[in-house]
Amino acid sequence: MTITDEPAADTGVPETRSDGQLHRLPRRDAVLRMSEVRAAELADSEPLDGENDQTMLMNMGPSHPSTHGVLRLMLELDGETVIRSKPVVGYLHTGMEKTGETLTYLQGPTNVTRMDYASPLFNELVFSLATEALIGIEIPPRATWIRMLMSEMNRISSHLLFMATNGMDLGAVSMMIYGWREREQVLRFFQKVTGLRMNHNYIRPGGVAADLPDGWRDDVLHLMDMLPPRLEEYDTLMTGQPIWRDRLQGVGIISADEAIALSATGPILRSTGVTWDLRRDMPYLAYEEVDFDVVVGSYGDSFDRYAIRLNEIRESMRIVHQILEKMPEGDYRAQDAKVTPPPRARIDESMEALIHHFKIFTEGFKVPEGEVYVAVESPRGELGCYIVSDGGPKPYRMHIRGPSFVNLQTMPHMMADSLIADAVAVISSVDPILGEVDR
Amino acid sequence: MGDPYLADGVVFADVLLAIGKAVVAFVVLLVSVMLMVWFERKVVSRLQNRIGPNIAGPFGLFQTLADGIKLFFKEDIIPTRADRFVFQLAPYLALVPAFLTFAIVPIAGDFNGDNDGRVSMFGRETFIQVADLPVGILFFLAMSSLAVYGIMLAGWSSGSKYPLLGSVRASAQAISYEAALGLSLASVLLVSGTLSTNRIVDLQAADGFGGFIPNWNVIITGFVPFVIFLIAGTAELNRPPFDLVEAEQEIVGGFHTEYSSIRFALFFLAEFMNVVTLSAIMVTLFFGGPAGPDLGFLPGWLWGFVWFFTKLLFFLFTFVWFRATLPRLRYDQLMDLGWKVLIPLSLGWLLILAAIRLARNGQIDVVEGNEFANILLVIAVGIGIMLIAAILLSMAIRTARETRLKERGLVAVAVDGAEEG
């Protein structure tokens, strides 16, 4: 049974998803198109005539507890109902892309790793892959597999952070601590491998900074043993919780057409039933050699996005188990004298080696002229890196396609005609990292 | 009835006694609130894998005191757009009813034998409660309604948008849940036949079914009114999962967003005081208050105290447990729960209880002279009517929902009533 005022073709709701849930017609006027200046003027002015002045403009953020950093949302409210909204970004703008032009390719990862601070290794990875594509070097298999291991661990930690913040945003405050507790364990592993909990600068052009430490296998296995029961706990606490389901199911619905039109990627696109995962569709590293499923939803609502992330943790664990089996022996960085500094022992013996070492770390290595775009599947979607090289040791232009930034524009469409509480659930389920949005 | 010490004229000792009781109740409430804040933080911490306050005093017991002192010395900020007088008044409006409600709670007393809760103090017979009002329960309802004024006016007078939303939520929530709260209380009044808290406790002190099951109202009224009271009470207190009025993640802090310093502390205090008071009322109405067996080795009146606080602690823990476990409801879900579930259910239950009472008194006498058969018949018919009413209500709700969605240009896509599970 379908109740609709318009022909079904216009609803944008595929019929396969008729399931008793509510579906919102896509609204073309969900975005509040008003400048901040005009909004400020309105705030100071006297109310307009009563009949036409029914709505209220409210700023949510940039310092609001659940805008995930410094996102600012201008909401047009009718009572508690969000009519239109507009995300305002730029409060965390630090000019990292511009900074990237002044840093050598070897210094690049320290810069990009600060963008998406919840999944820093993906930023390093995509930058390194782009640089390597420009130079055209092959990295040894062990480096590839180490990169995969670290990426998947980072995906787990990032999704755990999502579990924590999503729980907190919906009022399940204990979940915040539980999510962090598990993430902390993953971060400890990172610290052991890279020396840092975040901003690792571990994945570098030519391989990784260091080989995995002794006992890494036990650490990973310990994590893999610890996580499944904890995820079961999440299921008890949240997935099966009636209030939790009521709060998320049917909230923030987006259709596949809308998501594609708005360039959404990652869990948001997958929640609409589109099976798009760069690990499978445009394989990089060695993802062709591991077996995993792409988790998709069917309703395109916040609950699907939550469930997708929860199950992606499980898929990542599957991948990690396979990596543990297949991890090859060998070198952890390319033995290409162009990008790799000579070993410490050589520096003592050879003047040339010393000069070479010095040149790599001061001037940097030169990268052939050209441009390249490389994309990886970060926990938030398609993370791309576009580099133009003029043949020098620094990028002529470096651009990052941040999935958080692109996904942000789905927000007004998801939260139109819903309550403020739903708007918070939507922000949470988009899971933006503002460092990546503003760059 | 009333308090026995006022029965035969007022002497000087009575005045002292009244003042003494008020002071003691005040201190007991304040201390228990202080401990409650500590208890909540400590329990929530343990549930969340944290340690909680452990620096100020033994086990962090003085943490609340430290926080209070800190808040007292903070700058008191009044926003420029605020309505100054109302803004300054509101915290007291929230605090005073929270204090007053505690006056009707019997916190101890000897309810064994024919004592009726009387104890002997300074040669006078008295109850251990500040006042045993003949309209005690009505007083509680009145005070809990008044408490919302503080919250509502605080939000309204702040001259800011988030507090305004909070105060709108507060007034809607209070009105909705007051009804359910009152109706579930009516069940207790029906079986007790009195509004006096002392009498209600005294009636529950009698031996119950089979001699060993306590004669508590929670059993006599059939558990449902208690559950409704607990849910409605949680909503009335603005405690999680019904803390939409504050909802830090949505409206930042709701009504107290703009408050700082000691005024904020007063709201905080009032909130926790309400938790303690409502738990105490719950214990009084449904769990026999201080009534309990005298196990010896302590004076009789002290046992009432022990039982009362044991029961109280259980409910305080329940509230903390709620907070650590449940996500917050959305505004419309809260309203749905109140109006479409709790109020009809409590009303129906009240009517069934009334009918059962009539049957027991022999006023419904279908099966001649057989009281048990009559009661069964009444229950069967009552439950049947409630089921029919529930079906009608759900149909009405569904129709209304579809009409509403249609008006707002939303589509309801439903297939064979399949619920996503």
Contacts between the chains, C-beta under 8 A, distances in Angstrom:
chain1	res1	chain2	res2	distance
A	1	B	414	5.4
A	1	B	415	7.4
A	2	B	411	6.7
A	2	B	412	8.0
A	2	B	413	5.6
A	3	B	402	6.2
A	3	B	405	7.4
A	3	B	406	6.1
A	3	B	411	6.0
A	3	B	412	5.2
A	4	B	411	4.4
A	5	B	406	7.0
A	5	B	409	6.7
A	11	B	411	6.2
A	13	B	411	7.3
A	13	B	413	6.7
A	17	B	413	7.8
A	18	B	413	4.2
A	18	B	414	7.4
A	18	B	415	5.2
A	19	B	413	7.4
A	19	B	415	6.4
A	19	B	418	6.6
A	19	B	420	5.6
A	20	B	413	7.5
A	20	B	414	5.0
A	20	B	415	6.2
A	20	B	417	7.1
A	20	B	418	5.1
A	20	B	419	5.7
A	20	B	420	5.7
A	21	B	413	7.1
A	21	B	420	6.0
A	22	B	405	7.1
A	22	B	410	6.4
A	22	B	411	7.5
A	22	B	412	5.8
A	22	B	413	7.4
A	23	B	410	7.8
A	23	B	411	5.6
A	23	B	413	5.3
A	24	B	410	5.8
A	24	B	411	7.7
A	25	B	409	6.1
A	25	B	410	6.9
A	25	B	411	6.3
A	56	B	161	6.7
A	58	B	161	5.1
A	58	B	162	7.9
A	64	B	252	6.4
A	65	B	248	5.4
A	65	B	249	5.5
A	65	B	252	6.3
A	66	B	249	4.2
A	66	B	250	7.2
A	79	B	168	7.8
A	80	B	165	6.6
A	80	B	168	7.8
A	80	B	169	7.9
A	80	B	331	5.9
A	167	B	327	7.2
A	168	B	249	6.6
A	169	B	249	4.9
A	170	B	249	7.4
A	170	B	327	4.4
A	170	B	328	6.3
A	171	B	240	6.3
A	171	B	241	6.5
A	171	B	243	7.3
A	171	B	247	7.2
A	171	B	249	6.4
A	171	B	326	7.5
A	171	B	327	4.7
A	171	B	328	2.8
A	172	B	325	7.7
A	172	B	326	6.9
A	172	B	327	4.1
A	172	B	328	7.8
A	173	B	48	7.5
A	173	B	240	8.0
A	173	B	323	7.4
A	173	B	324	7.4
A	174	B	44	7.8
A	174	B	47	6.1
A	174	B	48	4.8
A	174	B	324	4.8
A	174	B	325	6.8
A	177	B	48	4.2
A	177	B	49	5.7
A	177	B	50	6.5
A	178	B	48	7.5
A	178	B	49	7.1
A	181	B	49	5.7
A	237	B	325	7.4
A	238	B	327	7.4
A	241	B	326	7.6
A	241	B	327	6.7
A	243	B	241	6.1
A	243	B	326	5.9
A	243	B	327	5.0
A	243	B	328	7.7
A	243	B	329	6.0
A	243	B	333	7.8
A	244	B	327	5.1
A	246	B	329	7.5
A	246	B	330	7.3
A	246	B	333	5.7
A	247	B	327	6.0
A	247	B	328	7.6
A	247	B	329	7.5
A	247	B	330	5.9
A	247	B	333	7.7
A	249	B	420	6.8
A	299	B	420	7.9
A	417	B	408	6.8
A	417	B	410	7.2
A	419	B	330	6.1
A	419	B	331	5.8
A	419	B	332	6.7
A	420	B	165	7.2
A	420	B	250	5.4
A	420	B	251	6.8
A	421	B	244	7.7
A	421	B	247	7.4
A	421	B	250	5.2
A	421	B	328	7.5
A	421	B	330	4.5
A	421	B	331	6.3
A	422	B	330	6.9
A	424	B	249	5.6
A	424	B	250	5.2
